[in-house]
Amino acid sequence: MHASGSIVRAMSFNELSPELLDYLVRVGVREHPALARLREHNRGEARGTMQVGPDEGALLGLLVRLLGARRVLEIGTYTGYSSTSMALALPPDGRIVCCDVSREWTDVARGVWADAGVADRVELRLGPAVETLDALLAAGEEDGFDMAFIDANKADYDAYYERALRLVRPGGLIAIDNVLWSGRVADPSVQDDDTAAIRAINEKIATDDRVDPVMLTLRDGLTLALVR
């Protein structure tokens, strides 16, 4: 059997059965009705797997509360599950800046933000995220955020991470999604650009003395890096 086949099959245990997912939603998280409706909306979408799960969304919201975060940065918004989860955890005067390139997907997100009653906490910036992050730095936003969540174009993960390190304050948190990439990061025969980029950022963070990191096996892998 090819090595990558065994790795990907092992990773599939992180994919919950419908019955187990229903159980998790019932007793493991407190999912806002707007998020439940979005999850149902995305169930039949071709790119629905891009959405974070209810457990990951709940964790992101919990981290916002634990940090006492007032300003959050999201790089990659899709249809708004993660941003809504974090916006719901912010205080009324808190703000989340969302970076994405797709008006189509973020139009769905706008509806979800309104449905959840958090539209006034969200600032959407459409355009390449690296350009948006550079604009934030140029505007004097260094150390201006309590938390960043990275879940966008994998080839640019290093660029996002380096800018997030400047934008997130010391003691703040950077969360990076898809770091296990269905197990492909551990298969040396897989050398496509996205896998190589994720593999490289994982190796970099492992020895980066600017952060205290931990990689979790939640869904497709989530790294939490506390900024020193």
C-alpha positions in Angstrom: 0.0 0.0 0.0 1.3 3.5 -0.9 2.3 5.4 2.2 0.0 8.4 1.5 -3.0 6.0 1.3 -2.4 4.8 4.9 -1.8 8.4 6.1 -5.0 9.8 4.6 -7.0 6.8 5.8 -5.7 7.4 9.4 -6.6 11.0 9.1 -10.2 10.1 8.2 -10.9 9.3 11.8 -11.1 13.0 12.3 -14.1 13.1 9.9 -17.2 12.6 12.1 -20.0 10.4 11.1 -23.4 12.2 10.8 -24.5 10.5 14.0 -21.4 11.6 15.9 -21.6 15.1 14.5 -25.2 15.4 15.6 -24.2 14.2 19.1 -21.3 16.7 19.3 -23.6 19.5 18.3 -26.2 18.5 20.9 -23.9 18.1 23.9 -20.5 19.4 23.0 -21.0 22.9 21.7 -23.6 25.7 22.0 -24.1 26.5 18.4 -25.9 29.7 17.6 -28.9 29.2 15.4 -27.4 31.4 12.6 -24.4 29.1 12.6 -26.6 26.0 12.4 -28.4 27.4 9.5 -25.1 28.2 7.7 -23.8 24.7 8.3 -27.0 23.3 6.8 -26.7 25.7 3.8 -23.1 24.6 3.2 -23.9 20.9 3.5 -24.6 20.5 -0.2 -22.1 23.0 -1.5 -19.2 21.7 -3.6 -16.7 23.6 -1.4 -18.6 23.0 1.9 -15.6 21.2 3.4 -13.8 24.6 3.5 -16.0 25.5 6.4 -14.7 25.0 9.9 -16.7 22.5 12.0 -18.9 23.5 14.9 -16.3 22.2 17.4 -13.5 24.4 15.8 -15.8 27.4 15.7 -16.7 26.9 19.3 -13.0 26.7 20.2 -12.2 29.9 18.3 -15.0 31.7 20.2 -13.7 30.3 23.5 -10.2 31.5 22.7 -11.5 35.0 22.0 -13.2 35.0 25.4 -10.2 33.6 27.2 -7.9 36.3 25.7 -10.4 39.0 26.5 -10.0 39.9 22.9 -11.4 43.1 21.6 -9.8 43.1 18.1 -9.5 40.0 15.9 -8.0 39.5 12.5 -9.3 36.7 10.1 -7.4 35.8 7.0 -9.8 33.8 4.8 -13.5 34.1 5.6 -15.4 31.9 3.1 -19.1 32.0 4.1 -18.6 33.2 7.6 -18.7 30.4 10.1 -15.5 31.1 11.9 -15.8 34.9 11.8 -19.4 34.7 13.2 -18.2 32.3 15.9 -15.5 34.8 17.0 -17.7 37.9 16.5 -20.3 36.4 18.8 -17.6 36.0 21.5 -16.4 39.7 21.2 -17.8 42.4 23.5 -20.3 44.7 21.9 -17.6 47.2 21.0 -15.2 44.5 19.7 -14.3 44.3 16.1 -13.1 41.5 13.7 -11.4 42.5 10.5 -12.1 39.8 7.8 -9.8 39.4 4.7 -11.1 37.6 1.6 -11.0 37.8 -2.2 -14.5 36.4 -2.9 -17.5 38.7 -3.0 -19.7 35.7 -3.7 -18.8 33.8 -0.6 -18.6 36.8 1.7 -22.0 38.0 0.5 -23.3 34.8 2.2 -21.2 35.7 5.3 -22.7 39.1 5.4 -26.1 37.5 5.7 -24.9 35.3 8.5 -23.4 38.2 10.4 -26.7 40.0 10.2 -28.6 36.8 11.1 -26.4 36.4 14.2 -26.7 40.1 15.1 -23.0 40.8 14.9 -22.8 42.7 11.5 -21.7 45.9 13.4 -18.7 44.0 14.8 -17.3 42.9 11.4 -15.2 44.9 9.0 -14.8 43.1 5.6 -11.8 43.9 3.4 -12.0 42.4 0.0 -8.8 41.9 -1.9 -5.5 39.9 -1.7 -4.9 39.4 2.0 -1.2 40.2 1.9 -2.1 43.6 0.5 -4.7 44.1 3.2 -2.3 43.1 6.0 0.4 45.4 4.6 -2.1 48.2 4.5 -3.0 47.6 8.2 0.7 47.7 9.1 1.2 50.9 7.1 -1.8 52.4 9.0 0.0 51.9 12.3 -1.8 48.7 13.4 1.3 46.9 14.6 0.4 45.1 17.9 -3.2 46.2 17.3 -4.9 42.8 17.4 -5.4 40.3 20.2 -5.8 37.3 17.9 -5.5 36.2 14.3 -7.0 33.2 12.5 -5.3 32.1 9.3 -7.3 29.9 6.9 -6.8 31.1 3.3 -4.5 30.5 0.3 -2.0 27.9 1.6 0.9 29.1 -0.6 0.8 32.4 1.2 0.8 30.9 4.7 4.3 32.1 5.5 3.4 35.7 4.4 0.3 35.7 6.5 2.1 34.4 9.5 4.9 36.9 9.3 2.5 39.8 9.1 0.3 38.4 11.8 3.3 38.3 14.1 3.6 42.0 13.7 -0.1 42.7 13.9 -0.9 40.6 17.0 0.3 41.9 20.3 2.6 40.1 22.6 0.5 37.7 24.7 -2.0 37.4 21.8 -2.7 34.3 19.7 -2.3 33.2 16.1 -4.4 30.2 15.0 -3.5 28.5 11.8 -5.9 26.0 10.1 -5.3 22.9 7.9 -1.8 22.3 9.2 -2.2 18.5 8.8 -3.6 18.8 5.3 -5.3 15.4 5.3 -2.0 13.8 6.3 -0.2 14.9 3.2 2.4 16.9 5.1 3.8 13.7 6.5 4.1 12.0 3.1 7.5 13.0 1.5 6.2 11.8 -1.9 3.6 14.6 -2.0 5.3 17.8 -3.3 2.6 20.0 -4.6 2.8 23.7 -3.8 0.1 23.8 -1.2 1.5 20.8 0.7 5.0 22.2 0.5 3.9 25.5 1.9 2.0 24.0 4.8 4.9 21.7 5.5 7.3 24.6 5.5 5.3 26.8 7.9 4.9 23.9 10.2 8.6 23.3 10.3 9.2 27.0 10.8 6.8 27.4 13.7 8.2 24.4 15.4 11.6 26.2 16.0 10.3 29.8 16.0 11.3 31.4 19.4 8.9 34.3 18.7 6.0 32.0 19.7 5.0 29.2 22.0 3.1 26.8 19.7 1.0 23.6 19.9 -0.4 21.7 17.0 -3.8 20.1 17.6 -5.4 17.2 15.7 -8.7 19.0 15.6 -10.3 18.4 12.2 -7.6 19.0 9.6 -5.1 20.2 12.1 -5.0 23.5 14.0 -1.8 25.2 15.3 -2.1 27.7 18.2 0.9 30.0 18.5 1.1 32.3 21.5 3.0 35.5 20.6 5.9 36.1 23.0 
